[in-house]
Amino acid sequence: MAVDFNILVGGEAGQGVQSVGMILAKTFAYGDFHVFADQDYESRVRGGHNFFRVRVKDSEVLAFSPELDILVALNRETIDLHEKELKTGGVIIYDGEQIKTPADSKKYINIPLLKLAEDTVKNKLMANTVAAGAAFGLIGYDFDLLAFILKSEFARHGEKIVNDNITAAWAGYKLARERGAGLNIPSLQPKIGNLHRLLLNGNDALCLGAMAGGCKFVAGYPMTPSSSILEYIADKGRQYGVVMVHVEDEISAMNMAVGAGYTGVRAMVATSGGGFALMVEALALAGMTETPVVAVLGQRPGPATGLPTRTEQAELWFALHAGHGEFPRAVLAPSTAAEAFYAAIKAFNLAEKYQTPVIILTDHHLASSYTTVNRFDLSQVKIDRGELLSDTEVSKMKDYKRHLVTASGISPRALPGQGKALVVTDSDEHDEAGHMIEDAATRNMQVQKRLRKLTGLRREIAGPELKTSPGAGATLIGWGSTYGAISEAAYILKQDGHPVNTLHLSEIWPFPAESVAVALGKSKQNIVIEGNATAQMAGLIRRETGIKADASILKYDGRPFSPAEIISRLHEEVKAW
């Protein structure tokens, strides 16, 4: 039978919910299963309800399922909130000495987590490791794999900590095997075959892509969900010559990145909506000075602070129009962790080739959800620095003009201090040599020059991914992180005899209007699915193609779509479905 197994670990912040979840996800991934794991947490250091979901399949998985096989409850609130999500035959692991539950219910498996941790290793903090062991014990998973993961996770803390964690996990594993005997709990056995997959979240993959793409400078002020980008670069960047600067605010971050880009360094900032709002003046500076820079905008619910640890797709129009005045840009919106890797590389190439800002639009769901991906093929990574002049070319030039008017809008680019080229630019409107001007003719010429870059950028932007199904009555349209949920919903609908097409955009600006119009023009009904309240993608499609969506399924409660929710809302809300 096909494997589709789901575990949720829940508790308060500070109880080690994420630690248990990551141990589960990594152990399954090491056993050659495909994994999708997402987390939900409140914006507080301690307390509040947190949970970590792990979905395990023997085929690719890019979305969560709300139907649970095992619920690991570190507190009573987790049972109250998630018990209804259990499948028939699903079970709850809980600490009966801390949580009172019906003793006669077969779905409750009492594992005294705190007592086992205290009795075995004299450390109650390892109760969460006991819980991880218990979860694997219920399904009869290979304990040696769990021990291997624990060793790799805690090796930096010394041999005693490693051994104590393994001992605590074994105590939970052994007791769960005894108390789960006779219950109809699926058994999962690792395959240990293809160990070439990585377990990454969207931010991890984006950072790897940025470094592979030649990024050498990152500036930022921590802001969920992009904080982990700064942390990752600060850690791994040391090995690859990447400078990470934690600045005093987002204004400084963007200005420093623009300065780095001006000198020829591939530079990036990472922030969320509130931080990006502070960056837009300097973003426009990059547009005026034709300086390459990459900005990662990790969306979360607003306005203001909103729900800082939740997800949303409400900043599409913000990304398209941020900054005063008119200047070209590209906007990419990767749909998966694997796409995030390649999007980062493409962003840096586009930024340098067209000497303009590029925005990578992500969101909390993509940024913090983990999935198994195949190892990236670095032989496919190409660095394109565009019209960057060589030292030899510069040495032959008598009068270098940084903003030379060209048919493409792209001026040959020399770097400050390179040979005899005097590199001059200005935030005021300027002439070809970079000096301030006030006359109308030069102003018109430079505006038109900059905007001509859009012609080239349009050729670079990939069209949407269209998947057709014979007899389809509708096309489901999405962008960014909704990809996994929409794709799985379409698969389920086809199995149920209700086929649909899907159209998904991962590169948004310049908008691929022609290919979108062709795809949607043949559809009987077009339904846009997106995580905002104002149907921003539906509005963009109508503006750029003239095609009005027949319906929109919108979600703005801070939670991601599941395939089941999409299907349910199609039946409930869409007319003539």
SVG drawing of the C-alpha trace seen along z (x, -y; Angstrom):
<svg xmlns="http://www.w3.org/2000/svg" viewBox="-24 -72 68 79">
<polyline fill="none" stroke="black" stroke-width="0.4" points="0.0,0.0 1.1,-3.6 2.5,-5.3 0.8,-8.5 1.5,-8.9 1.0,-12.0 2.3,-13.0 1.7,-16.2 3.7,-17.3 2.1,-20.0 2.8,-21.9 3.9,-25.3 6.8,-27.3 9.7,-26.2 8.7,-22.5 10.9,-21.5 8.1,-21.1 10.4,-22.0 13.1,-19.8 10.9,-16.7 9.4,-17.6 12.8,-18.0 14.1,-14.7 11.0,-13.0 11.4,-14.7 15.1,-14.0 14.8,-10.4 12.1,-9.7 14.0,-11.4 17.1,-9.4 15.0,-6.3 14.5,-7.3 10.9,-8.6 9.6,-11.8 8.8,-14.3 6.9,-17.5 7.0,-19.3 5.4,-22.6 5.2,-24.4 2.8,-26.8 4.0,-29.0 3.0,-32.1 5.0,-35.3 6.2,-34.7 9.2,-33.1 7.3,-30.9 3.7,-29.7 1.1,-29.8 0.2,-26.8 2.9,-25.6 2.8,-22.5 5.0,-20.8 3.4,-18.6 5.3,-15.8 3.9,-14.1 5.6,-11.0 5.1,-9.5 6.8,-7.1 6.3,-9.6 6.9,-13.4 4.9,-15.4 4.6,-19.2 1.6,-19.9 0.4,-19.0 -2.5,-16.9 -4.8,-17.6 -5.6,-13.9 -3.4,-12.5 -2.1,-9.0 -0.3,-10.0 -0.8,-13.1 2.1,-13.7 0.6,-15.9 3.1,-17.6 0.2,-19.5 -3.6,-19.2 -4.3,-22.1 -2.8,-20.1 -5.4,-17.3 -8.2,-19.8 -7.2,-21.5 -6.1,-18.5 -7.9,-15.4 -10.6,-15.9 -7.9,-15.6 -7.2,-12.0 -7.9,-9.4 -10.0,-6.4 -7.5,-4.3 -5.2,-7.2 -3.6,-7.5 -2.5,-10.1 0.8,-9.9 0.5,-11.8 2.0,-11.9 -0.7,-10.6 1.0,-11.9 0.7,-15.5 -2.5,-15.3 -5.7,-13.7 -7.6,-11.8 -10.2,-9.0 -8.3,-5.9 -10.4,-3.5 -9.9,-5.0 -7.7,-2.9 -6.6,-6.0 -4.7,-7.4 -1.3,-5.9 0.2,-6.9 3.9,-7.4 5.2,-9.2 7.6,-11.4 8.9,-13.5 9.3,-10.4 11.1,-8.4 13.5,-11.2 14.1,-11.7 14.5,-7.9 16.8,-7.1 19.0,-10.2 18.1,-12.4 17.1,-15.2 13.5,-16.2 14.5,-18.4 14.9,-15.2 11.1,-14.4 10.8,-15.6 13.4,-13.0 11.4,-10.3 8.4,-11.5 10.2,-11.1 11.3,-7.6 7.7,-6.8 6.4,-7.9 8.9,-5.7 8.3,-2.8 4.5,-2.8 5.3,-2.3 8.2,0.1 10.7,-2.1 14.3,-1.1 15.7,-2.5 19.3,-2.6 18.3,-5.3 16.8,-7.4 20.0,-6.9 22.1,-8.0 20.0,-11.2 20.3,-11.9 24.0,-11.5 24.4,-13.9 22.0,-16.4 23.7,-16.5 27.4,-15.6 28.5,-19.2 27.3,-19.0 29.6,-16.1 29.3,-12.3 27.3,-12.3 24.5,-14.4 24.4,-12.1 24.2,-9.0 21.6,-10.5 19.4,-11.4 19.7,-7.9 18.9,-6.4 15.9,-8.6 14.6,-7.9 15.0,-4.1 13.0,-4.3 10.1,-5.9 10.5,-3.6 10.4,-0.4 7.4,-1.5 5.4,-2.6 6.1,0.8 4.6,2.5 1.6,0.3 0.8,0.0 0.8,3.8 -2.5,5.0 -3.6,1.6 -4.1,1.1 -1.2,-1.3 0.6,-1.2 4.2,0.0 6.7,-2.0 10.1,-0.5 12.9,-2.6 14.2,-1.6 17.8,-2.9 18.1,-3.2 18.4,-6.6 20.1,-8.9 20.7,-11.7 17.8,-13.8 18.1,-16.8 15.7,-18.0 15.5,-21.8 13.1,-24.6 12.5,-27.4 14.9,-29.8 17.7,-27.1 17.4,-26.4 17.3,-30.1 20.5,-30.7 22.2,-27.8 21.1,-29.2 22.3,-32.7 25.8,-31.4 25.9,-29.2 24.9,-32.2 27.9,-34.3 26.3,-36.4 29.1,-37.9 27.2,-40.4 24.0,-40.2 22.6,-43.0 19.5,-42.7 17.7,-43.3 15.9,-40.2 12.3,-40.0 10.2,-36.8 10.0,-34.9 13.3,-36.0 15.4,-36.0 16.7,-32.5 18.2,-33.6 20.4,-36.0 21.2,-33.3 22.0,-30.7 24.3,-33.1 26.0,-34.3 26.8,-30.6 27.5,-29.0 28.7,-32.1 32.0,-32.1 33.0,-29.0 32.2,-30.6 33.4,-34.2 30.0,-35.8 29.8,-38.8 26.7,-39.1 26.0,-42.4 23.4,-42.7 22.5,-46.4 20.6,-48.8 17.5,-49.0 16.2,-48.1 17.0,-51.5 20.7,-50.8 20.4,-47.3 19.2,-48.3 21.5,-51.3 24.5,-49.1 23.4,-46.5 23.0,-49.1 26.5,-50.4 27.9,-46.9 26.2,-46.4 27.6,-49.6 31.1,-48.3 30.4,-45.1 29.6,-42.8 26.5,-40.6 24.4,-41.8 21.2,-40.8 18.8,-41.9 16.2,-39.8 13.2,-41.1 9.4,-41.1 6.7,-43.6 7.3,-46.1 11.1,-46.1 10.6,-46.2 8.5,-49.3 11.5,-51.0 13.7,-49.9 11.7,-51.2 13.4,-54.6 16.8,-52.9 15.2,-50.4 14.3,-53.4 17.9,-54.6 19.0,-51.3 16.5,-51.9 17.8,-55.4 21.5,-54.5 21.0,-51.3 22.5,-49.2 21.9,-45.5 20.5,-44.3 18.4,-41.4 15.7,-41.7 14.0,-38.8 10.5,-39.8 9.1,-37.2 5.4,-37.8 3.4,-37.5 0.0,-38.9 -0.3,-42.6 -0.9,-45.5 1.6,-46.7 2.9,-43.8 -0.2,-41.7 0.4,-38.0 4.2,-38.0 4.6,-34.2 1.9,-33.3 1.6,-33.2 -0.1,-35.3 0.3,-36.3 -0.8,-39.9 2.3,-41.8 2.2,-41.0 1.1,-44.5 3.5,-46.0 6.4,-44.1 5.3,-45.2 5.1,-48.9 7.3,-49.6 9.5,-52.6 8.8,-56.1 8.9,-56.8 9.1,-54.4 11.9,-51.9 12.2,-48.3 12.4,-45.3 11.8,-41.6 9.7,-39.7 10.2,-36.0 7.9,-33.9 9.3,-30.4 6.8,-27.7 8.9,-25.1 12.2,-24.8 13.8,-23.4 12.6,-26.4 13.9,-28.8 17.4,-27.5 17.3,-28.2 15.3,-31.4 18.1,-32.9 20.6,-32.2 18.4,-33.6 17.7,-36.7 21.4,-37.6 21.9,-37.0 18.9,-39.2 20.0,-41.9 23.4,-42.2 22.4,-41.6 19.8,-44.3 21.4,-46.5 18.2,-46.8 16.6,-45.5 15.1,-42.0 12.6,-40.9 12.2,-37.3 8.7,-37.1 8.3,-34.3 6.1,-33.8 6.2,-32.2 4.8,-28.9 7.5,-28.4 10.2,-29.9 9.7,-27.7 8.3,-24.4 10.7,-21.5 10.6,-19.2 12.9,-16.5 14.5,-17.6 17.0,-16.0 20.5,-17.3 21.0,-20.3 23.1,-19.9 25.7,-22.6 27.0,-21.9 23.8,-23.6 24.6,-26.8 25.6,-29.6 26.8,-33.1 25.8,-35.9 27.2,-39.3 25.9,-41.0 27.6,-44.0 30.4,-44.0 33.5,-45.4 36.9,-43.7 40.0,-45.5 41.2,-45.3 38.1,-46.9 38.2,-49.6 41.9,-50.4 40.9,-51.2 38.2,-53.6 38.8,-57.4 35.5,-58.7 33.5,-56.2 29.8,-56.9 28.1,-54.9 24.6,-55.6 25.3,-55.5 22.0,-55.3 21.7,-52.0 19.1,-50.2 18.6,-47.6 18.7,-50.2 21.7,-48.4 24.9,-50.4 28.3,-48.8 29.3,-48.6 32.6,-49.5 33.3,-49.3 34.7,-52.1 38.5,-52.0 38.7,-49.8 41.4,-51.1 41.0,-54.7 37.2,-54.6 35.6,-57.3 32.4,-55.8 29.9,-58.6 26.2,-58.2 23.7,-60.2 20.3,-59.8 19.2,-62.9 18.4,-62.5 21.6,-62.5 23.1,-62.5 25.0,-59.6 28.2,-60.5 26.3,-60.3 26.2,-64.1 23.0,-65.9 20.8,-67.5 17.6,-69.5 16.7,-69.6 13.6,-67.8 15.2,-66.1 17.9,-64.3 15.2,-63.3 13.1,-61.8 16.0,-60.0 17.1,-58.4 13.6,-57.4 13.0,-55.7 16.5,-54.1 15.8,-52.5 12.3,-51.3 13.7,-49.6 15.2,-47.0 11.7,-45.6 11.8,-44.3 14.7,-42.1 13.4,-41.1 10.2,-39.9 12.1,-37.4 13.8,-36.1 10.7,-35.5 9.5,-31.9 5.8,-31.3 3.5,-29.7 3.4,-25.9 0.3,-24.6 -1.0,-21.0 -4.0,-19.9 -6.3,-17.1 -8.8,-15.6 -12.3,-16.7 -11.3,-19.4 -14.1,-21.8 -12.0,-24.5 -8.4,-25.8 -7.1,-26.3 -4.7,-29.2 -2.1,-29.9 1.3,-31.4 4.1,-30.9 3.7,-28.6 0.2,-27.4 1.7,-25.1 1.8,-21.9 -1.8,-22.2 -3.3,-23.1 -1.4,-20.3 -2.5,-17.7 -6.1,-18.9 -6.1,-18.6 -4.8,-15.0 -7.5,-14.1 -10.2,-15.7 -9.1,-13.7 -9.2,-10.5 -12.7,-11.4 -13.8,-11.9 -13.7,-15.7 -10.6,-16.7 -9.2,-20.2 -6.3,-22.0 -3.8,-23.9 -1.8,-27.0 0.9,-28.2 3.1,-31.2 6.6,-31.3 8.0,-34.2 5.6,-37.1 7.1,-40.3 7.4,-41.3 4.1,-39.5 4.0,-36.7 0.7,-38.0 0.7,-36.2 1.2,-32.7 -1.3,-33.2 -3.9,-34.5 -3.4,-31.6 -3.8,-29.1 -6.8,-30.7 -8.5,-31.5 -9.3,-27.8 -10.6,-27.2 -14.3,-26.9 -13.9,-28.4 -10.9,-30.1 -10.6,-30.0 -7.7,-31.8 -6.6,-30.4 -4.4,-32.7 -3.6,-33.7 -5.0,-37.3 -8.3,-39.1 -8.3,-41.2 -7.6,-38.7 -4.3,-40.3 -3.3,-37.8 -6.7,-37.7 -6.5,-41.5 -3.1,-41.3 -4.3,-38.8 -7.3,-41.0 -5.1,-44.1 -2.5,-42.4 -4.6,-40.1 -8.2,-41.4 -9.4,-38.0 -11.6,-38.2 -11.5,-35.2 -14.8,-33.4 -14.1,-32.9 -11.5,-33.4 -10.8,-31.2 -9.1,-33.4 -7.5,-32.7 -6.2,-35.3 -6.4,-33.8 -2.6,-33.3 -2.8,-29.6 -1.7,-27.8 -4.1,-26.0 -4.4,-22.2 -5.6,-20.2 -8.7,-19.1 -9.6,-22.7 -9.3,-23.7 -11.6,-20.9 -14.1,-21.6 -14.3,-25.3 -14.6,-24.6 -17.7,-22.6 -19.1,-25.2 -18.2,-28.5 -17.8,-28.2 -20.9,-28.6 -21.6,-26.0 -18.8,-23.8"/>
</svg>
